[in-house]
C-alpha cells in the first residue's frame, strides 16, 4: 500500500512539474508602454517598439510566449524582484548601482541623457536653463542623471516630475516647463515622429548604455537571451530590426 501511495505521489509530482513547466513557458517583459521607440502603444493600442521586435524574435527562437506587461516604472525593480516580470526590457540604462542588484545582458545600444527644449526658446546650453523649470520622468535614468548633476540641478528654479516623457513633452510644447531631461534615443525619435519644434541641447548630462535586466536568481534565462541576441547579430536579423527603427545599424551586440 505504501508503495502504491508512493507511486501515486510520484505521478502527481510529475504532473505538477509538467503543469509548472507549461505555465513557465511565458516570457513576461516589463516595460513602460509610453517610451517610444523602445516600447509604446500604437494607434490601435498595440504595444510595439524596437525592444518589442527584438523580444519577439528572441522568444520565438527560444520557444517562449512573449507577454508584454506594462508596469509602474518607479516600481520596476520590485516587480522584477517579486517575480511578477521576467525582465526589464525597455531602454533600461545600465548603472553601477543597478548592476549590483540585477543581472544584465551586455549593452545592446548606446545612449545619453540630454535636455530637450523648444526651438524658439533661445536656450542653447545647460547654463541657459538657470532659473528655469525642467521636467523629468519619475524613477527614470534621466532623474538619476539630474540628481548626479548637482550644480545643474541647483541652478534650476524647479524640477517637475512626470509619469512618462510624452506628458512632459506636451507640457514643454504648451510652455508649462522650459525643458525635459530624457534619453537621447527617445528624444530624437519623438521629435522626428511627432514633428515637434524641439531641439536637443548638445551638452549631455551623462553617457550611458541600454541593457536587459533579469533577477540574479534567473541568470540562466539572461544567458539564453544573450546568446540568442548574439546569434541574431551573426545572421543579420538584429541589424535588420535596428535599421527598421533607427535607419542604420546602431546596435552594439557582437561589435
PASEBA-1860 file (N, C-alpha, C; in nm, 3 decimals):
! residues 255
1> XXXXXXXX> 0.082/-0.121/0.000/0.000/0.000/0.000/0.086/0.127/0.000 ~ 0.190/0.120/0.085/0.281/0.235/0.091/0.346/0.259/-0.044 ~ 0.381/0.146/-0.112/0.446/0.158/-0.243/0.351/0.223/-0.343 ~ 0.221/0.182/-0.336/0.122/0.237/-0.429/0.106/0.388/-0.404 ~ 0.100/0.424/-0.275/0.088/0.566/-0.240/0.209/0.644/-0.288 ~ 0.326/0.583/-0.271/0.450/0.649/-0.314/0.449/0.671/-0.464 ~ 0.404/0.568/-0.540/0.397/0.579/-0.687/0.300/0.689/-0.727 ~ 0.182/0.690/-0.661/0.082/0.792/-0.691/0.134/0.932/-0.662
9> XXXXXXXX> 0.203/0.942/-0.549/0.262/1.071/-0.513/0.364/1.116/-0.617 ~ 0.442/1.018/-0.665/0.543/1.047/-0.767/0.479/1.095/-0.895 ~ 0.369/1.028/-0.935/0.298/1.066/-1.056/0.240/1.207/-1.043 ~ 0.184/1.234/-0.925/0.126/1.368/-0.901/0.234/1.476/-0.907 ~ 0.352/1.443/-0.853/0.463/1.538/-0.855/0.505/1.567/-0.999 ~ 0.510/1.460/-1.081/0.548/1.477/-1.222/0.447/1.563/-1.296 ~ 0.317/1.537/-1.270/0.213/1.617/-1.333/0.222/1.762/-1.290 ~ 0.251/1.781/-1.162/0.266/1.917/-1.110/0.382/1.990/-1.177
17> XXXXXXXX> 0.493/1.917/-1.194/0.610/1.976/-1.259/0.580/2.010/-1.404 ~ 0.507/1.921/-1.472/0.472/1.945/-1.612/0.384/2.068/-1.624 ~ 0.288/2.079/-1.529/0.199/2.194/-1.529/0.277/2.323/-1.506 ~ 0.374/2.315/-1.411/0.456/2.433/-1.381/0.540/2.472/-1.501 ~ 0.593/2.369/-1.571/0.676/2.396/-1.688/0.594/2.463/-1.796 ~ 0.466/2.419/-1.812/0.378/2.477/-1.912/0.350/2.623/-1.879 ~ 0.322/2.649/-1.750/0.298/2.787/-1.707/0.425/2.870/-1.725 ~ 0.538/2.808/-1.705/0.665/2.878/-1.716/0.708/2.903/-1.858
25> XXXXXXXX> 0.625/2.868/-1.956/0.660/2.888/-2.096/0.645/3.033/-2.138 ~ 0.589/3.115/-2.049/0.570/3.256/-2.082/0.694/3.337/-2.044 ~ 0.724/3.433/-2.127/0.835/3.525/-2.103/0.771/3.662/-2.080 ~ 0.768/3.705/-1.953/0.698/3.829/-1.918/0.796/3.947/-1.918 ~ 0.776/4.036/-2.012/0.864/4.151/-2.031/0.801/4.273/-1.967 ~ 0.869/4.331/-1.869/0.818/4.451/-1.802/0.863/4.576/-1.874 ~ 0.770/4.669/-1.895/0.805/4.791/-1.969/0.715/4.908/-1.930 ~ 0.763/5.027/-1.963/0.685/5.149/-1.961/0.627/5.160/-2.102
33> XXXXXXXX> 0.495/5.147/-2.117/0.436/5.141/-2.251/0.412/5.278/-2.313 ~ 0.488/5.379/-2.266/0.482/5.512/-2.328/0.624/5.563/-2.349 ~ 0.709/5.474/-2.401/0.851/5.505/-2.413/0.899/5.477/-2.557 ~ 0.848/5.553/-2.655/0.889/5.531/-2.794/1.034/5.572/-2.816 ~ 1.109/5.503/-2.903/1.064/5.393/-2.989/1.088/5.255/-2.927 ~ 1.126/5.251/-2.799/1.163/5.123/-2.738/1.042/5.035/-2.711 ~ 0.938/5.093/-2.650/0.815/5.020/-2.623/0.703/5.120/-2.598 ~ 0.595/5.112/-2.675/0.485/5.208/-2.661/0.361/5.154/-2.731
41> XXXXXXXX> 0.249/5.224/-2.718/0.125/5.180/-2.781/0.101/5.257/-2.911 ~ 0.066/5.180/-3.015/0.039/5.244/-3.143/-0.106/5.294/-3.147 ~ -0.149/5.340/-3.264/-0.284/5.397/-3.278/-0.393/5.296/-3.246 ~ -0.363/5.169/-3.260/-0.461/5.063/-3.230/-0.445/5.007/-3.089 ~ -0.365/5.076/-3.008/-0.341/5.038/-2.868/-0.258/4.910/-2.852 ~ -0.190/4.869/-2.959/-0.099/4.755/-2.950/0.036/4.801/-2.899 ~ 0.102/4.719/-2.817/0.236/4.753/-2.769/0.337/4.716/-2.877 ~ 0.409/4.814/-2.924/0.507/4.796/-3.031/0.637/4.864/-2.991
49> XXXXXXXX> 0.740/4.851/-3.075/0.866/4.921/-3.049/0.987/4.839/-3.085 ~ 1.101/4.903/-3.078/1.228/4.837/-3.110/1.254/4.719/-3.017 ~ 1.243/4.745/-2.887/1.266/4.637/-2.790/1.165/4.524/-2.806 ~ 1.042/4.559/-2.843/0.938/4.459/-2.860/0.970/4.369/-2.980 ~ 1.017/4.429/-3.088/1.055/4.349/-3.205/1.172/4.256/-3.174 ~ 1.269/4.307/-3.098/1.381/4.222/-3.058/1.331/4.107/-2.971 ~ 1.246/4.138/-2.874/1.195/4.036/-2.783/1.111/3.931/-2.854 ~ 1.035/3.973/-2.954/0.954/3.879/-3.032/1.043/3.776/-3.101
57> XXXXXXXX> 1.152/3.825/-3.160/1.243/3.734/-3.230/1.316/3.643/-3.132 ~ 1.359/3.699/-3.020/1.429/3.620/-2.918/1.339/3.509/-2.864 ~ 1.218/3.545/-2.825/1.128/3.446/-2.765/1.084/3.341/-2.867 ~ 1.071/3.381/-2.993/1.035/3.285/-3.097/1.144/3.179/-3.109 ~ 1.268/3.222/-3.105/1.380/3.129/-3.117/1.395/3.042/-2.993 ~ 1.352/3.094/-2.879/1.363/3.018/-2.754/1.239/2.933/-2.728 ~ 1.138/2.946/-2.814/1.016/2.869/-2.795/0.932/2.916/-2.678 ~ 0.937/3.046/-2.651/0.863/3.103/-2.538/0.752/3.196/-2.588
65> XXXXXXXX> 0.650/3.212/-2.508/0.540/3.303/-2.540/0.569/3.439/-2.478 ~ 0.580/3.541/-2.562/0.608/3.676/-2.513/0.483/3.741/-2.456 ~ 0.496/3.792/-2.333/0.389/3.869/-2.269/0.447/4.006/-2.233 ~ 0.394/4.112/-2.294/0.440/4.248/-2.264/0.357/4.304/-2.151 ~ 0.420/4.327/-2.037/0.350/4.368/-1.916/0.385/4.513/-1.878 ~ 0.295/4.608/-1.902/0.319/4.746/-1.858/0.329/4.750/-1.705 ~ 0.424/4.828/-1.655/0.444/4.838/-1.511/0.461/4.984/-1.470 ~ 0.448/5.008/-1.343/0.480/5.139/-1.287/0.632/5.149/-1.288
73> XXXXXXXX> 0.685/5.238/-1.368/0.830/5.243/-1.388/0.905/5.272/-1.259 ~ 0.842/5.345/-1.169/0.909/5.376/-1.043/0.918/5.253/-0.952 ~ 0.843/5.146/-0.986/0.844/5.023/-0.905/0.903/4.906/-0.983 ~ 0.977/4.935/-1.089/1.026/4.831/-1.180/1.114/4.727/-1.111 ~ 1.202/4.771/-1.023/1.293/4.677/-0.956/1.218/4.583/-0.863 ~ 1.114/4.632/-0.798/1.031/4.549/-0.711/0.953/4.446/-0.793 ~ 0.903/4.488/-0.910/0.831/4.397/-0.999/0.920/4.280/-1.039 ~ 1.047/4.310/-1.065/1.142/4.206/-1.104/1.177/4.118/-0.985
81> XXXXXXXX> 1.199/4.179/-0.872/1.240/4.107/-0.751/1.132/4.009/-0.705 ~ 1.006/4.048/-0.717/0.897/3.963/-0.672/0.854/3.860/-0.776 ~ 0.916/3.863/-0.893/0.886/3.763/-0.995/0.762/3.791/-1.078 ~ 0.707/3.912/-1.069/0.590/3.945/-1.149/0.628/3.961/-1.297 ~ 0.753/3.994/-1.321/0.804/4.000/-1.458/0.936/3.923/-1.463 ~ 0.973/3.878/-1.584/1.098/3.803/-1.602/1.216/3.894/-1.630 ~ 1.187/4.011/-1.687/1.297/4.103/-1.718/1.243/4.243/-1.734 ~ 1.335/4.338/-1.731/1.303/4.477/-1.764/1.373/4.503/-1.898
89> XXXXXXXX> 1.292/4.521/-2.001/1.349/4.535/-2.137/1.279/4.653/-2.203 ~ 1.333/4.772/-2.180/1.261/4.891/-2.224/1.353/5.013/-2.222 ~ 1.464/5.004/-2.296/1.559/5.114/-2.291/1.607/5.136/-2.150 ~ 1.651/5.028/-2.085/1.687/5.031/-1.943/1.837/5.056/-1.929 ~ 1.871/5.166/-1.864/2.010/5.207/-1.852/2.087/5.122/-1.751 ~ 2.207/5.082/-1.789/2.293/5.000/-1.704/2.377/5.092/-1.615 ~ 2.335/5.110/-1.493/2.414/5.188/-1.399/2.488/5.093/-1.304 ~ 2.589/5.145/-1.240/2.667/5.064/-1.146/2.579/5.013/-1.033
97> XXXXXXXX> 2.491/5.099/-0.984/2.402/5.061/-0.875/2.304/4.952/-0.917 ~ 2.249/4.966/-1.037/2.155/4.864/-1.086/2.223/4.731/-1.111 ~ 2.347/4.735/-1.158/2.418/4.610/-1.186/2.453/4.534/-1.059 ~ 2.453/4.603/-0.946/2.475/4.535/-0.818/2.351/4.454/-0.778 ~ 2.234/4.501/-0.822/2.107/4.441/-0.781/2.050/4.343/-0.883 ~ 2.086/4.360/-1.010/2.026/4.280/-1.116/2.130/4.220/-1.209 ~ 2.090/4.118/-1.284/2.179/4.052/-1.381/2.146/4.107/-1.520 ~ 2.239/4.183/-1.577/2.219/4.244/-1.708/2.282/4.162/-1.821
105> XXXXXXXX> 2.225/4.174/-1.939/2.293/4.129/-2.060/2.403/4.231/-2.089 ~ 2.482/4.205/-2.191/2.576/4.308/-2.235/2.496/4.420/-2.300 ~ 2.554/4.538/-2.312/2.484/4.653/-2.370/2.448/4.626/-2.515 ~ 2.328/4.665/-2.554/2.287/4.647/-2.694/2.268/4.779/-2.769 ~ 2.260/4.892/-2.694/2.255/5.024/-2.755/2.326/5.124/-2.666 ~ 2.386/5.226/-2.727/2.445/5.335/-2.650/2.348/5.453/-2.651 ~ 2.351/5.530/-2.544/2.255/5.637/-2.527/2.319/5.749/-2.446 ~ 2.245/5.854/-2.418/2.292/5.962/-2.331/2.169/6.032/-2.274
113> XXXXXXXX> 2.186/6.097/-2.160/2.079/6.178/-2.103/2.099/6.322/-2.148 ~ 1.994/6.379/-2.207/2.003/6.513/-2.267/1.886/6.598/-2.221 ~ 1.888/6.724/-2.263/1.776/6.814/-2.234/1.714/6.858/-2.366 ~ 1.582/6.844/-2.375/1.505/6.888/-2.492/1.440/7.022/-2.459 ~ 1.451/7.117/-2.551/1.389/7.249/-2.532/1.313/7.288/-2.658 ~ 1.231/7.391/-2.648/1.163/7.443/-2.766/1.264/7.514/-2.856 ~ 1.249/7.497/-2.985/1.345/7.556/-3.079/1.349/7.708/-3.071 ~ 1.236/7.769/-3.033/1.229/7.916/-3.028/1.256/7.972/-2.888
121> XXXXXXXX> 1.306/7.887/-2.798/1.323/7.929/-2.658/1.447/8.015/-2.635 ~ 1.541/8.009/-2.727/1.666/8.082/-2.709/1.764/8.011/-2.618 ~ 1.725/7.894/-2.570/1.812/7.815/-2.482/1.907/7.731/-2.567 ~ 2.036/7.754/-2.549/2.137/7.685/-2.630/2.227/7.594/-2.548 ~ 2.239/7.622/-2.419/2.329/7.546/-2.332/2.258/7.512/-2.201 ~ 2.319/7.424/-2.124/2.265/7.389/-1.993/2.261/7.512/-1.903 ~ 2.361/7.599/-1.918/2.368/7.720/-1.836/2.250/7.814/-1.862 ~ 2.197/7.809/-1.984/2.083/7.894/-2.020/1.955/7.854/-1.947
129> XXXXXXXX> 1.956/7.736/-1.884/1.838/7.690/-1.811/1.838/7.737/-1.665 ~ 1.935/7.820/-1.631/1.943/7.876/-1.496/1.812/7.950/-1.463 ~ 1.749/7.911/-1.350/1.625/7.975/-1.310/1.501/7.927/-1.385 ~ 1.516/7.818/-1.462/1.404/7.766/-1.543/1.344/7.641/-1.480 ~ 1.227/7.603/-1.532/1.158/7.480/-1.487/1.186/7.367/-1.586 ~ 1.227/7.252/-1.532/1.262/7.137/-1.615/1.183/7.014/-1.571 ~ 1.135/6.937/-1.668/1.058/6.817/-1.639/1.144/6.692/-1.652 ~ 1.103/6.584/-1.581/1.176/6.458/-1.587/1.080/6.345/-1.547
137> XXXXXXXX> 1.100/6.228/-1.604/1.017/6.113/-1.568/1.061/6.058/-1.433 ~ 0.965/6.039/-1.344/0.994/5.986/-1.211/1.049/5.844/-1.219 ~ 1.155/5.819/-1.144/1.214/5.685/-1.138/1.297/5.647/-1.259 ~ 1.325/5.743/-1.345/1.399/5.715/-1.469/1.548/5.739/-1.454 ~ 1.623/5.695/-1.554/1.767/5.722/-1.558/1.792/5.871/-1.574 ~ 1.698/5.938/-1.641/1.710/6.083/-1.657/1.706/6.151/-1.520 ~ 1.620/6.102/-1.433/1.612/6.159/-1.298/1.741/6.131/-1.221 ~ 1.795/6.011/-1.237/1.923/5.977/-1.173/2.034/6.070/-1.221
145> XXXXXXXX> 2.037/6.093/-1.354/2.140/6.180/-1.411/2.125/6.323/-1.360 ~ 2.002/6.366/-1.345/1.976/6.501/-1.296/2.020/6.515/-1.150 ~ 1.996/6.410/-1.070/2.037/6.412/-0.930/2.189/6.419/-0.918 ~ 2.258/6.351/-1.010/2.404/6.348/-1.006/2.466/6.479/-1.054 ~ 2.394/6.549/-1.142/2.443/6.679/-1.192/2.400/6.787/-1.093 ~ 2.461/6.785/-0.975/2.416/6.867/-0.862/2.417/7.017/-0.893 ~ 2.522/7.065/-0.957/2.530/7.209/-0.987/2.422/7.251/-1.084 ~ 2.399/7.167/-1.186/2.296/7.198/-1.284/2.159/7.198/-1.218
153> XXXXXXXX> 2.130/7.096/-1.139/2.000/7.088/-1.071/1.980/7.207/-0.978 ~ 2.086/7.245/-0.907/2.076/7.358/-0.814/2.048/7.489/-0.886 ~ 2.086/7.497/-1.012/2.065/7.621/-1.089/1.921/7.635/-1.137 ~ 1.845/7.527/-1.132/1.710/7.529/-1.183/1.612/7.591/-1.083 ~ 1.508/7.651/-1.135/1.403/7.706/-1.049/1.320/7.594/-0.989 ~ 1.289/7.493/-1.072/1.203/7.384/-1.027/1.221/7.261/-1.115 ~ 1.212/7.143/-1.054/1.211/7.016/-1.128/1.072/6.955/-1.112 ~ 1.005/6.933/-1.224/0.869/6.880/-1.224/0.873/6.733/-1.266
161> XXXXXXXX> 0.818/6.645/-1.183/0.818/6.502/-1.213/0.692/6.463/-1.291 ~ 0.712/6.375/-1.391/0.603/6.324/-1.472/0.606/6.171/-1.470 ~ 0.492/6.110/-1.498/0.486/5.964/-1.505/0.546/5.911/-1.633 ~ 0.542/5.991/-1.740/0.602/5.948/-1.867/0.651/6.069/-1.946 ~ 0.740/6.044/-2.041/0.801/6.151/-2.120/0.701/6.221/-2.212 ~ 0.602/6.146/-2.260/0.505/6.204/-2.353/0.434/6.324/-2.289 ~ 0.391/6.307/-2.165/0.324/6.417/-2.094/0.419/6.533/-2.071 ~ 0.544/6.501/-2.038/0.643/6.606/-2.016/0.664/6.688/-2.143
169> XXXXXXXX> 0.673/6.621/-2.257/0.693/6.691/-2.384/0.570/6.775/-2.420 ~ 0.452/6.726/-2.386/0.331/6.805/-2.410/0.333/6.933/-2.328 ~ 0.380/6.923/-2.203/0.390/7.042/-2.118/0.497/7.138/-2.169 ~ 0.602/7.081/-2.227/0.706/7.165/-2.288/0.648/7.243/-2.405 ~ 0.565/7.176/-2.484/0.507/7.239/-2.602/0.416/7.356/-2.565 ~ 0.340/7.341/-2.457/0.249/7.448/-2.416/0.315/7.548/-2.321 ~ 0.447/7.532/-2.305/0.530/7.626/-2.229/0.505/7.624/-2.078 ~ 0.458/7.511/-2.027/0.443/7.497/-1.882/0.578/7.473/-1.816
177> XXXXXXXX> 0.670/7.415/-1.892/0.808/7.395/-1.846/0.901/7.440/-1.958 ~ 1.030/7.451/-1.925/1.127/7.505/-2.021/1.216/7.399/-2.085 ~ 1.215/7.278/-2.029/1.299/7.172/-2.084/1.259/7.038/-2.026 ~ 1.302/6.931/-2.092/1.276/6.796/-2.043/1.407/6.718/-2.048 ~ 1.445/6.659/-1.935/1.563/6.572/-1.932/1.516/6.432/-1.969 ~ 1.578/6.372/-2.070/1.534/6.241/-2.116/1.642/6.171/-2.199 ~ 1.614/6.047/-2.240/1.708/5.970/-2.320/1.723/6.030/-2.460 ~ 1.846/6.035/-2.510/1.873/6.091/-2.643/1.799/6.012/-2.751
185> XXXXXXXX> 1.805/5.879/-2.745/1.740/5.796/-2.846/1.590/5.824/-2.851 ~ 1.529/5.833/-2.735/1.385/5.859/-2.728/1.353/6.001/-2.773 ~ 1.436/6.096/-2.732/1.415/6.236/-2.770/1.418/6.253/-2.922 ~ 1.520/6.198/-2.986/1.531/6.210/-3.131/1.412/6.149/-3.203 ~ 1.367/6.033/-3.153/1.255/5.964/-3.215/1.126/6.046/-3.198 ~ 1.102/6.098/-3.079/0.980/6.175/-3.054/0.977/6.302/-3.138 ~ 1.090/6.368/-3.151/1.097/6.490/-3.232/1.071/6.459/-3.379 ~ 1.133/6.352/-3.427/1.118/6.313/-3.567/0.975/6.269/-3.599
193> XXXXXXXX> 0.921/6.179/-3.517/0.789/6.123/-3.544/0.677/6.224/-3.516 ~ 0.694/6.302/-3.412/0.589/6.397/-3.376/0.599/6.529/-3.450 ~ 0.710/6.545/-3.525/0.733/6.670/-3.599/0.718/6.792/-3.507 ~ 0.773/6.777/-3.387/0.767/6.885/-3.288/0.879/6.986/-3.312 ~ 0.852/7.109/-3.277/0.951/7.215/-3.294/1.041/7.221/-3.171 ~ 1.109/7.108/-3.147/1.201/7.095/-3.035/1.343/7.074/-3.086 ~ 1.439/7.101/-2.997/1.579/7.070/-3.027/1.642/7.005/-2.904 ~ 1.747/6.928/-2.928/1.823/6.864/-2.820/1.951/6.944/-2.797
201> XXXXXXXX> 1.975/6.985/-2.674/2.099/7.057/-2.644/2.219/6.967/-2.668 ~ 2.327/7.023/-2.719/2.447/6.944/-2.749/2.514/6.889/-2.624 ~ 2.512/6.966/-2.516/2.570/6.919/-2.390/2.486/6.805/-2.334 ~ 2.551/6.699/-2.291/2.478/6.587/-2.232/2.504/6.583/-2.081 ~ 2.408/6.526/-2.009/2.427/6.510/-1.864/2.511/6.387/-1.833 ~ 2.491/6.281/-1.910/2.571/6.160/-1.888/2.556/6.062/-2.005 ~ 2.668/6.001/-2.047/2.659/5.894/-2.147/2.614/5.766/-2.078 ~ 2.549/5.677/-2.150/2.504/5.553/-2.089/2.478/5.445/-2.193
209> XXXXXXXX> 2.444/5.326/-2.144/2.417/5.213/-2.232/2.290/5.142/-2.187 ~ 2.218/5.086/-2.285/2.098/5.009/-2.256/2.132/4.861/-2.244 ~ 2.071/4.795/-2.144/2.085/4.652/-2.129/1.952/4.593/-2.086 ~ 1.943/4.460/-2.086/1.821/4.391/-2.043/1.848/4.334/-1.904 ~ 1.761/4.364/-1.808/1.785/4.325/-1.669/1.700/4.207/-1.626 ~ 1.763/4.113/-1.558/1.697/3.996/-1.502/1.729/3.988/-1.353 ~ 1.651/3.910/-1.282/1.683/3.882/-1.142/1.814/3.802/-1.138 ~ 1.893/3.824/-1.035/2.017/3.748/-1.023/1.990/3.600/-1.001
217> XXXXXXXX> 1.866/3.567/-0.964/1.827/3.426/-0.948/1.792/3.363/-1.082 ~ 1.790/3.445/-1.186/1.744/3.399/-1.317/1.852/3.418/-1.424 ~ 1.977/3.388/-1.386/2.089/3.410/-1.478/2.082/3.320/-1.601 ~ 2.023/3.202/-1.586/2.014/3.109/-1.700/1.930/3.169/-1.812 ~ 1.820/3.232/-1.776/1.737/3.297/-1.877/1.811/3.415/-1.937 ~ 1.881/3.491/-1.853/1.963/3.601/-1.905/2.064/3.551/-2.007 ~ 2.131/3.439/-1.975/2.232/3.383/-2.065/2.169/3.337/-2.196 ~ 2.049/3.279/-2.189/1.981/3.232/-2.310/1.945/3.349/-2.401
225> XXXXXXXX> 1.898/3.458/-2.341/1.863/3.577/-2.418/1.990/3.638/-2.480 ~ 2.097/3.645/-2.402/2.224/3.699/-2.453/2.274/3.618/-2.573 ~ 2.274/3.487/-2.560/2.321/3.400/-2.668/2.234/3.413/-2.793 ~ 2.105/3.431/-2.772/2.013/3.445/-2.885/2.036/3.578/-2.957 ~ 2.058/3.685/-2.882/2.088/3.815/-2.943/2.218/3.808/-3.024 ~ 2.317/3.737/-2.971/2.443/3.722/-3.043/2.424/3.644/-3.173 ~ 2.336/3.543/-3.168/2.306/3.467/-3.290/2.234/3.555/-3.391 ~ 2.145/3.642/-3.342/2.073/3.734/-3.430/2.167/3.835/-3.493
233> XXXXXXXX> 2.271/3.874/-3.418/2.370/3.965/-3.473/2.448/3.898/-3.587 ~ 2.479/3.771/-3.568/2.556/3.696/-3.669/2.477/3.673/-3.796 ~ 2.346/3.642/-3.782/2.269/3.612/-3.903/2.202/3.735/-3.966 ~ 2.224/3.853/-3.907/2.178/3.977/-3.969/2.040/4.025/-3.928 ~ 1.967/3.945/-3.851/1.831/3.986/-3.811/1.835/4.106/-3.716 ~ 1.934/4.109/-3.626/1.947/4.221/-3.532/1.967/4.352/-3.608 ~ 2.054/4.349/-3.708/2.080/4.469/-3.789/1.954/4.510/-3.866 ~ 1.881/4.413/-3.915/1.759/4.438/-3.991/1.655/4.509/-3.905
241> XXXXXXXX> 1.635/4.461/-3.783/1.538/4.522/-3.692/1.584/4.663/-3.651 ~ 1.713/4.677/-3.627/1.766/4.807/-3.584/1.752/4.912/-3.694 ~ 1.779/4.874/-3.818/1.765/4.966/-3.931/1.619/5.008/-3.950 ~ 1.528/4.916/-3.924/1.385/4.946/-3.936/1.346/5.062/-3.845 ~ 1.401/5.064/-3.724/1.361/5.165/-3.625/1.448/5.290/-3.626 ~ 1.576/5.275/-3.660/1.668/5.389/-3.648/1.732/5.433/-3.780 ~ 1.705/5.360/-3.886/1.759/5.400/-4.016/1.898/5.348/-4.044 ~ 1.967/5.305/-3.940/2.101/5.245/-3.956/2.123/5.146/-3.842
249> XXXXXXX> 2.227/5.063/-3.855/2.253/4.963/-3.753/2.341/5.021/-3.643 ~ 2.275/5.068/-3.537/2.349/5.127/-3.424/2.358/5.029/-3.307 ~ 2.318/4.904/-3.331/2.325/4.803/-3.224/2.469/4.773/-3.186 ~ 2.490/4.728/-3.063/2.626/4.704/-3.011/2.658/4.556/-2.990 ~ 2.558/4.469/-2.998/2.582/4.327/-2.978/2.674/4.273/-3.088 ~ 2.777/4.202/-3.045/2.869/4.140/-3.141/2.964/4.236/-3.206 ~ 2.977/4.358/-3.152/3.067/4.457/-3.212/3.171/4.502/-3.110
END
